Amino acid sequence: QFTSIEAGTQYHTGTDTAYAKPWGSSLASGMSSLLGGGKDSGLLGDQSTLDELATPTLHIVCQPGNGGPVEDWVNVELMHQNSEASTVVVNGALDKVRDGYYAPFIFPRLAKTFPFYRSFDAVFFLKPVSDKGVYGWLYRVYPEPWQVYLQRPFQKNGQMYVEDVVALVSDTRPTYTECVQALLAAASKASA
């Protein structure tokens, strides 16, 4: 079923008051109603496209909080806690929530979700790593080990190519610093 985080949170908690409203959403909702002559004008999206809700077995949540309100992350946890459904987050930038990008003293309600998001396991992970003159990727497809790839440009017959060199394989996710160190070591070996 296609719905919004707001509608899903309200459905699972059984109340309109549990939903963590993003700053400015009341103003935008009121403006949408004003523009629509008392009805939804679609300023926040076409609400008529949302499905009638029934008890799901799976929540697939696309890009909560990243590029949108941080309250989305709070509401995803609320939906999950008040349902027996599994939750899959796609393009959620969970590293921001897990790794302290948002300061707990500024976002205290969001800070309470940190343990929830730390319990997630990445099914597919691809993140660029670029520092100290090297470029590569941190990569993982669950349940395979974590891998760091160095991308090394080279020329052949006047054409530019990029060679992917495995710089590190690890059963645990390497830190950014460990990724950079592995890329530097692989670059040094490749140029020797």
C-alpha positions in Angstrom: 0.0 0.0 0.0 1.2 3.5 -0.8 1.0 6.0 2.1 2.8 8.7 3.9 4.9 8.4 7.1 2.4 10.6 8.8 -0.6 8.4 7.8 1.4 5.2 8.7 2.4 6.6 12.2 -1.2 7.7 12.9 -2.6 4.3 11.8 -0.2 2.2 13.9 -0.3 4.4 17.0 -4.0 4.9 16.8 -3.7 8.6 17.5 -3.0 11.9 15.8 -0.9 13.1 18.7 2.0 10.6 18.5 3.1 11.8 15.1 6.2 14.1 15.4 5.3 17.0 13.1 8.1 18.5 11.1 8.7 22.2 11.7 6.5 24.2 9.3 4.2 21.3 8.4 1.2 22.9 10.1 1.8 26.2 8.1 2.2 24.3 4.8 -0.9 22.2 5.5 -2.9 25.3 6.3 -1.6 27.0 3.2 -2.6 23.9 1.1 -6.1 24.0 2.5 -6.3 27.8 1.9 -5.2 27.4 -1.7 -7.6 24.6 -2.2 -10.6 26.5 -0.9 -10.9 24.4 2.2 -9.7 21.2 0.5 -6.2 19.8 0.0 -4.7 21.6 -2.9 -1.8 19.1 -3.2 0.8 21.5 -2.0 2.3 18.7 0.1 1.6 16.1 -2.5 -1.6 14.6 -3.8 -3.2 13.1 -0.7 -5.8 11.4 -2.9 -3.1 9.0 -4.3 -2.6 7.5 -0.8 -4.1 4.0 -0.3 -6.6 3.1 2.5 -4.5 1.5 5.2 -4.7 -2.0 6.5 -2.4 -4.0 8.7 0.9 -4.5 6.8 3.4 -7.3 7.1 6.2 -5.0 5.8 7.0 -1.3 5.9 9.2 -0.1 3.1 10.2 3.5 3.9 11.9 5.5 1.3 14.5 8.2 2.2 13.3 9.3 5.6 14.9 12.4 7.0 17.5 12.7 4.3 16.6 15.8 2.5 13.4 16.1 4.5 12.5 16.6 8.1 14.5 14.8 10.8 11.1 14.0 12.4 10.7 11.3 9.7 13.2 9.1 11.6 11.3 9.5 14.8 8.1 8.5 13.1 9.6 5.5 11.4 10.6 4.1 14.8 7.1 4.9 16.1 5.5 2.9 13.2 7.8 0.0 13.8 7.3 -0.1 17.6 3.5 -0.1 17.2 3.3 -2.8 14.5 4.4 -6.4 14.1 5.6 -5.6 10.5 9.2 -5.7 9.5 10.7 -2.4 8.5 13.0 -1.8 5.5 14.5 1.6 5.0 15.7 2.5 1.5 18.2 5.4 1.0 17.8 6.5 4.6 21.2 7.9 5.3 21.1 6.0 8.6 24.8 6.8 9.2 23.7 10.3 10.0 21.4 9.0 12.7 23.7 6.2 14.0 27.0 8.1 14.1 26.1 11.4 15.9 25.7 13.7 12.9 22.7 15.2 14.8 23.8 16.5 18.2 21.6 14.9 21.0 21.4 18.2 22.9 19.9 19.9 19.8 17.7 16.9 18.7 16.8 15.1 22.0 13.8 13.3 20.5 15.9 12.1 17.6 18.7 11.0 19.9 16.3 8.5 21.5 16.1 6.7 18.1 19.8 6.0 17.9 19.6 2.5 19.3 16.8 1.6 17.0 18.7 2.6 13.9 21.9 1.0 15.1 20.1 -2.4 15.1 19.6 -2.2 11.3 21.8 -4.2 9.0 22.7 -2.9 5.5 21.5 -5.2 2.8 23.3 -3.1 0.1 25.8 -0.4 1.0 27.8 1.8 -1.4 29.5 4.9 -0.1 32.3 7.0 -1.8 35.5 7.5 0.1 37.8 10.3 -1.1 40.6 11.7 0.9 44.4 12.4 0.7 44.4 12.1 -3.1 42.8 8.6 -3.3 39.3 7.7 -4.4 37.3 4.6 -3.8 34.2 3.0 -2.3 33.1 1.2 0.8 30.8 -1.6 -0.5 28.8 -4.5 0.9 26.0 -6.8 -0.2 24.6 -8.7 2.7 25.7 -11.2 4.0 29.1 -10.8 2.2 32.0 -9.1 4.0 32.7 -5.4 3.8 35.0 -4.4 1.0 36.9 -1.2 0.2 37.8 -0.6 -3.5 40.4 1.7 -4.8 39.6 3.3 -8.1 42.8 3.8 -10.0 42.7 5.6 -13.3 45.1 4.6 -16.1 45.6 5.1 -19.8 45.9 2.5 -22.5 46.1 3.1 -26.2 45.1 6.8 -25.6 41.9 5.8 -23.7 41.3 6.5 -20.1 40.2 3.5 -17.9 39.5 3.0 -14.2 40.7 -0.2 -12.5 39.0 -1.3 -9.3 41.5 -2.7 -6.8 40.3 -4.5 -3.7 42.0 -2.6 -0.9 40.4 -4.2 2.1 38.0 -7.1 3.0 36.6 -7.2 6.5 33.8 -9.0 8.4 33.1 -5.8 10.4 32.4 -2.4 8.9 35.6 -0.4 8.7 35.7 3.2 9.9 36.3 6.1 7.4 39.9 6.4 8.6 40.5 2.6 8.1 39.0 2.9 4.6 41.3 5.8 3.7 44.3 4.0 5.2 43.5 0.9 3.1 43.1 3.0 -0.1 46.5 4.7 0.5 48.2 1.3 1.1 46.6 -0.1 -2.1 47.5 3.0 -4.1 51.1 2.8 -2.9 51.3 -0.9 -3.9 49.7 -0.3 -7.3 52.2 2.5 -8.1 55.2 0.4 -7.0 
